[in-house]
Amino acid sequence: MTSTTPDKIIVNGDRLWQSLMNLAEIGAYDDERTGLCGVNRLALTDADAAGRRRVIAWMEQAGLNVRVDAMGNIYGRREGTDPTAAPVLTGSHIDSVATAGAFDGCLGVLGGIEVVRVLNEHGITTRHPIEVGVFTEEEGVRFGTDMLGSAVAAGRLTLQYAHALTDRDGLTLGAELTRTGFNGPADVRLDPPHAYVECHIEQGPVLAENGVTVGVVTGVQGISWQEITIHGRAAHAGTTPTHLRADAGLAAAQIIVHLRTMVGSGNYGDLRATVGHLTVHPDLTNIVPARAEMTVDLRNPDDARMARAEADLAAFLRTLEDSQPGLSLHTRRMAQTSCIPFDEDVQKVITQAADDHGLKHISLLSGAGHDAQEIAALCPTAMIFVRGEYDGISHNPREYSTPEACAHGVNVLATTLLRLAGQD
């Protein structure tokens, strides 16, 4: 890390906010549940492609040299004065869940572009290049694997594996990259950066609870996703005795209750378990479900305790299957990542930047997955969290960080990037 300490950088908060609101118009929809305007920009849909084109236009207007790799990852580069120096990378993603707000991922991408604009306006040059990245399919909603673009860029997953993934309509990621025009050349790749810093909304209540403005992220907890398919036997709800049923819906409910029991036992540390998707078939009032499909999301900051939780859940599924004649269970691994600690030196630069901006801050572990955990395999990495309102709700149209909070976070990002890149 560089030892130079240039003056702190202040971004144009109004322009940053306008960029966020402008991008949120792409994929906007009226959410009936909340009565608010939400964002639906699933990866490599027409809306995502339109958002990408707008971001590329902003990058080019800021003087960035834009490249797209074979995963559709976008890199905008501002050259440094040392042609041999590795770039300082920032960025995030702009794909969303189906019921999103305006800030998840987008703050990191548009914040990075805003930093470049301000450096240009002040005529500031850096020894290291600065790059802004947009990673494909971070959410994992459409193609079933989260942090997909960054995982391929970092080498954890292969391009061939990613291109073969399908959505629920049977469309492959590779075909959708081609259709949308984001299947870049194979020789474009992400070489190991000098450092990576990602600015992101917290997506939780911890910063607000502690009365602070920003968070210095120490790492990302482990994540395990799996899909469970339960096959039972359809039967008439009125004529089939309970003891003769193979009820897939009941089995799904038993799994949910068991997960909550595991969490409450304290035997697995700070385990969090969520069943976010559950469907039963044929989904009729008077028919015992013949099939149930569900997802299980496990989170844990301790890899050993996560492994024990996974093993114990698998044992419970076997016991459940054996306990009900006619019932069969099948599991499919969707995603799995270990707990990733972030670089202490980069955290120190972020902390000093927050101090220099007069912002209260705390250090905390991220409960959600981020592209930063993948890029950490390539270079020293850390994150900046920005405080959210309404208990930090995210993946929801109510997701909201104030203009001031966004500007504070990107001010810290700007000063951090400048110090890591080395002002000339």
C-alpha positions in Angstrom: 0.0 0.0 0.0 1.1 3.5 -0.7 2.3 5.6 2.3 1.4 9.0 0.7 -1.6 10.8 2.3 -3.1 13.3 -0.2 -5.9 15.7 0.8 -9.3 14.2 1.2 -11.6 14.3 -1.9 -15.2 15.5 -1.9 -17.4 14.2 -4.6 -20.4 16.0 -6.2 -23.2 14.5 -4.1 -26.0 15.9 -6.3 -24.5 14.5 -9.4 -24.0 11.1 -7.8 -27.7 11.1 -6.6 -28.9 12.0 -10.1 -27.0 9.1 -11.6 -28.5 6.7 -9.1 -32.0 8.0 -9.8 -31.4 7.9 -13.5 -30.2 4.3 -13.6 -33.2 3.3 -11.4 -35.5 4.3 -14.2 -34.3 1.4 -16.2 -36.3 -1.7 -15.1 -38.6 0.4 -12.9 -42.0 -1.0 -12.0 -44.9 -0.2 -9.7 -44.7 -2.5 -6.7 -48.2 -3.5 -5.6 -47.1 -4.6 -2.1 -45.5 -1.4 -1.1 -47.1 1.2 -3.4 -43.6 2.3 -4.3 -41.6 2.3 -7.5 -39.1 -0.7 -7.5 -36.5 -2.0 -9.8 -36.5 -5.3 -11.7 -33.3 -5.7 -13.6 -32.4 -9.4 -13.6 -29.0 -10.3 -15.1 -28.8 -10.1 -18.9 -32.4 -9.2 -19.4 -33.3 -6.4 -21.8 -33.5 -4.1 -18.7 -30.0 -5.1 -17.5 -28.6 -4.6 -21.0 -30.1 -1.1 -21.2 -28.6 -0.3 -17.8 -25.2 -1.6 -18.9 -25.3 0.6 -22.0 -26.1 3.6 -19.9 -23.3 2.9 -17.5 -20.8 2.4 -20.4 -21.9 5.8 -21.8 -21.2 7.4 -18.5 -17.8 5.7 -18.2 -16.9 6.9 -21.7 -18.1 10.4 -20.9 -15.7 10.3 -17.9 -12.8 9.4 -20.2 -12.6 5.8 -19.2 -11.3 3.2 -21.6 -14.0 0.5 -21.6 -13.5 -3.2 -22.1 -16.0 -6.1 -21.8 -14.8 -9.7 -21.1 -16.4 -13.0 -22.1 -18.5 -13.1 -19.0 -20.0 -9.7 -19.8 -18.0 -8.0 -17.0 -17.3 -4.4 -17.8 -14.1 -2.6 -16.9 -13.6 1.2 -17.3 -9.9 2.2 -16.9 -8.4 5.6 -16.1 -4.7 5.4 -16.8 -2.0 6.2 -14.3 1.4 7.7 -14.8 3.2 4.4 -14.3 2.5 2.0 -17.2 3.8 -1.0 -15.2 1.6 -0.4 -12.1 -1.4 -2.6 -11.4 -4.7 -0.8 -11.2 -6.7 0.0 -8.1 -10.1 -1.5 -8.8 -13.5 -0.4 -7.5 -17.0 -1.3 -8.6 -19.9 -3.7 -7.9 -22.9 -4.8 -10.0 -26.1 -3.3 -11.5 -28.2 -6.5 -11.9 -30.9 -6.8 -9.3 -33.4 -9.1 -7.7 -37.0 -9.0 -9.1 -38.2 -6.6 -6.3 -35.2 -4.3 -5.8 -34.5 -0.7 -4.9 -32.2 1.8 -6.5 -29.0 1.3 -4.4 -27.8 -2.3 -4.1 -24.7 -2.6 -6.2 -25.4 0.5 -8.2 -23.9 2.8 -5.5 -20.5 1.0 -5.9 -20.5 1.3 -9.7 -21.8 4.8 -10.0 -19.8 5.9 -7.0 -16.7 4.7 -8.8 -17.6 6.7 -11.9 -18.2 9.8 -9.7 -14.8 9.4 -8.2 -13.2 9.5 -11.7 -15.3 12.5 -12.6 -14.0 14.4 -9.6 -10.4 13.4 -10.2 -10.7 14.7 -13.8 -12.2 18.0 -12.7 -9.4 18.5 -10.2 -6.7 17.5 -12.7 -5.4 14.9 -10.3 -3.2 12.1 -11.7 -2.3 8.9 -10.0 0.6 6.5 -10.3 -1.6 3.5 -10.5 -4.5 3.3 -12.9 -8.0 3.3 -11.5 -10.6 0.9 -12.8 -14.3 0.7 -12.3 -15.8 -2.7 -12.7 -19.4 -3.9 -13.3 -19.7 -7.6 -12.6 -22.3 -9.9 -14.2 -25.0 -11.8 -12.2 -24.0 -10.9 -8.7 -27.4 -11.6 -7.3 -27.6 -15.2 -8.7 -31.4 -14.8 -9.1 -31.6 -15.7 -12.8 -28.9 -18.3 -13.3 -28.7 -19.7 -9.8 -25.2 -18.8 -8.8 -24.4 -15.6 -7.0 -21.2 -13.5 -7.6 -21.0 -15.3 -10.9 -19.1 -12.7 -13.0 -16.6 -11.9 -10.3 -16.1 -15.6 -9.5 -15.1 -16.3 -13.1 -12.9 -13.2 -13.2 -11.1 -14.3 -10.1 -10.7 -17.9 -11.4 -12.9 -19.7 -8.9 -15.4 -20.8 -11.6 -14.7 -21.5 -15.2 -16.1 -19.6 -18.1 -17.5 -22.8 -19.6 -19.4 -23.6 -16.4 -20.9 -20.2 -16.3 -21.9 -20.0 -19.9 -23.7 -23.4 -19.6 -25.9 -22.2 -16.7 -29.6 -22.0 -17.5 -32.5 -19.8 -16.2 -36.0 -21.2 -15.5 -36.9 -20.9 -19.1 -33.9 -23.0 -20.2 -32.0 -20.1 -21.7 -28.2 -20.4 -21.1 -26.1 -17.5 -19.8 -23.8 -17.8 -22.8 -26.7 -17.4 -25.2 -28.0 -14.4 -23.3 -24.6 -12.8 -23.3 -24.6 -13.1 -27.1 -28.2 -11.9 -27.5 -27.6 -8.8 -25.4 -24.2 -8.0 -27.1 -22.1 -8.5 -24.0 -20.1 -11.6 -24.9 -16.8 -9.9 -25.0 -13.5 -11.3 -26.4 -11.7 -14.1 -24.6 -8.4 -12.1 -24.4 -10.0 -9.5 -22.1 -9.4 -10.5 -18.5 -9.0 -9.1 -15.1 -5.3 -9.2 -14.1 -4.6 -9.0 -10.4 -5.2 -5.5 -9.2 -3.1 -3.5 -6.7 -6.2 -3.4 -4.5 -10.0 -3.6 -4.6 -12.4 -1.4 -2.6 -16.2 -1.8 -3.0 -18.6 0.8 -1.7 -22.0 -0.8 -0.9 -25.2 -0.2 1.1 -25.1 -2.1 4.3 -28.4 -4.0 3.7 -28.9 -4.2 7.5 -29.6 -2.2 10.7 -26.2 -2.3 12.4 -24.8 1.1 11.3 -28.0 2.9 12.3 -28.2 0.9 15.6 -24.7 2.1 16.4 -25.4 5.7 15.3 -22.6 5.8 12.8 -22.4 6.9 9.2 -20.2 4.3 7.5 -18.9 0.8 8.2 -15.4 -0.6 7.6 -16.0 -4.2 6.5 -13.7 -6.8 7.9 -14.9 -9.7 5.7 -17.8 -11.7 4.4 -19.4 -14.6 6.2 -19.7 -18.0 4.6 -22.7 -18.7 2.4 -24.3 -22.0 1.5 -27.3 -22.3 -0.9 -29.0 -25.5 -1.8 -32.2 -26.5 -3.5 -34.3 -29.3 -2.0 -36.9 -31.2 -4.1 -39.3 -33.4 -2.2 -41.3 -36.1 -4.1 -44.4 -37.4 -2.3 -47.7 -38.7 -3.6 -50.7 -36.7 -4.7 -53.9 -37.8 -2.8 -57.4 -36.6 -2.2 -57.5 -34.3 0.9 -60.8 -35.7 2.1 -60.5 -39.5 1.5 -56.9 -40.2 2.2 -56.1 -41.0 5.9 -53.3 -39.0 7.4 -51.2 -42.0 8.2 -51.3 -43.2 4.5 -50.1 -39.9 3.0 -46.7 -39.1 1.6 -47.1 -35.3 2.0 -44.4 -33.3 0.3 -45.8 -30.0 1.7 -45.6 -31.4 5.3 -42.0 -32.5 4.7 -41.1 -29.0 3.5 -42.7 -27.5 6.7 -40.7 -29.9 8.9 -37.5 -28.9 7.2 -38.3 -25.2 7.9 -39.0 -25.9 11.6 -35.9 -28.0 11.9 -33.7 -25.2 10.5 -35.1 -22.7 13.1 -34.4 -25.3 15.8 -30.8 -25.6 14.6 -30.4 -21.8 14.7 -31.9 -21.6 18.2 -29.8 -24.4 19.6 -26.6 -22.3 19.6 -24.7 -25.4 18.5 -23.7 -23.7 15.2 -22.5 -20.3 16.4 -24.0 -17.4 14.6 -25.9 -19.5 12.1 -28.6 -17.9 10.0 -31.0 -20.0 8.0 -33.6 -18.9 5.4 -36.1 -20.7 3.2 -36.7 -17.9 0.6 -38.4 -20.0 -2.1 -41.1 -22.6 -1.6 -43.6 -24.1 -4.1 -45.9 -27.1 -3.9 -47.5 -29.0 -6.7 -50.1 -29.3 -7.9 -50.8 -26.3 -5.6 -54.6 -27.1 -5.2 -56.7 -26.7 -2.1 -58.0 -30.2 -1.9 -55.0 -32.3 -3.0 -52.1 -33.5 -0.8 -48.9 -32.0 -2.5 -47.1 -34.5 -4.6 -44.0 -32.4 -4.9 -42.4 -29.5 -3.1 -39.4 -27.4 -4.2 -37.5 -25.1 -1.7 -34.3 -23.3 -1.3 -32.2 -23.2 1.9 -29.8 -20.3 2.5 -27.3 -20.8 5.3 -24.9 -18.1 6.6 -22.1 -18.4 9.1 -18.9 -16.5 9.9 -17.3 -19.8 11.1 -16.5 -22.3 8.3 -16.2 -25.3 10.7 -19.6 -24.5 12.2 -21.1 -24.0 8.8 -19.8 -27.4 7.7 -21.3 -29.0 10.8 -24.7 -27.3 10.1 -24.6 -28.6 6.5 -23.8 -32.1 7.7 -26.5 -32.2 10.4 -29.1 -30.8 7.9 -28.2 -33.6 5.5 -28.6 -36.2 8.2 -32.0 -34.7 9.1 -33.1 -35.0 5.5 -32.1 -38.6 5.4 -34.1 -39.3 8.6 -37.1 -37.5 7.2 -37.0 -39.4 4.0 -36.8 -42.8 5.9 -39.7 -41.8 8.3 -42.4 -41.4 5.6 -43.0 -44.2 3.1 -43.3 -42.9 -0.4 -41.3 -39.8 0.3 -38.0 -39.1 -1.5 -35.7 -36.0 -1.2 -33.1 -34.7 -3.6 -30.7 -31.9 -3.0 -28.7 -29.7 -5.5 -25.9 -27.4 -4.4 -26.5 -23.9 -5.8 -23.6 -22.0 -4.3 -21.1 -22.2 -1.5 -18.5 -19.8 -0.4 -16.2 -19.8 2.7 -15.8 -16.9 5.1 -13.5 -14.4 3.5 -11.4 -12.0 5.8 -10.5 -8.7 4.2 -7.1 -7.1 4.1 -6.2 -5.2 7.2 -4.0 -2.6 5.5 -6.8 -1.6 3.1 -9.2 -1.4 6.1 -6.7 1.0 7.7 -6.8 3.3 4.7 -10.6 3.3 4.7 -10.6 4.0 8.4 -8.2 6.9 8.1 -10.3 8.3 5.2 -13.4 8.2 7.3 -11.6 9.9 10.2 -10.4 12.6 7.8 -13.9 13.2 6.6 -15.1 13.5 10.2 -17.4 10.5 9.9 -18.3 8.1 12.7 -17.6 4.5 11.8 -17.4 1.0 13.1 -15.9 -2.2 11.8 -18.3 -5.1 11.0 -18.5 -8.4 9.2 -20.8 -8.5 6.1 -23.8 -10.8 6.4 -24.4 -10.7 2.7 -22.3 -11.9 -0.2 -20.5 -9.4 -2.4 -18.2 -9.4 -5.4 -15.4 -8.2 -3.1 -15.2 -11.7 -1.6 -14.3 -13.1 -5.0 -11.8 -10.4 -5.9 -10.1 -10.9 -2.5 -8.5 -14.0 -4.1 -6.6 -11.7 -6.5 -5.5 -8.7 -4.4 -5.8 -6.9 -1.0 -9.5 -6.1 -0.7 -12.0 -4.4 1.7 -15.4 -2.7 1.6 -17.1 0.5 2.7 -20.7 0.1 4.0 -23.2 3.0 3.7 -26.0 3.4 6.2 -29.5 2.6 5.1 -32.9 3.7 6.4 -35.9 1.6 7.5 -33.6 -0.9 9.3 -31.5 -1.2 6.3 -34.1 -3.1 4.3 -32.8 -4.2 0.9 -34.0 -6.4 -2.0 -37.2 -4.3 -1.6 -38.5 -1.1 -3.2 -38.3 0.4 0.4 -34.5 0.1 0.2 -33.2 3.7 0.8 -30.0 5.5 1.7 -30.2 9.3 1.9 -28.4 11.5 -0.6 -26.1 12.6 2.3 -25.3 9.0 3.3 -24.5 8.1 -0.3 -22.2 11.1 -0.6 -20.5 10.4 2.7 -19.7 6.8 1.6 -18.4 7.8 -1.8 -16.3 10.6 -0.3 -14.6 7.9 1.8 -14.3 5.7 -1.4 -12.7 8.6 -3.3 -10.1 9.4 -0.7 -9.3 5.7 -0.2 -8.9 5.1 -3.9 -6.7 8.2 -4.3 -4.4 7.1 -1.4 -4.2 3.6 -2.7 -3.5 4.7 -6.3 -0.8 7.3 -5.2 -1.3 10.9 -6.2 1.4 12.3 -8.4 
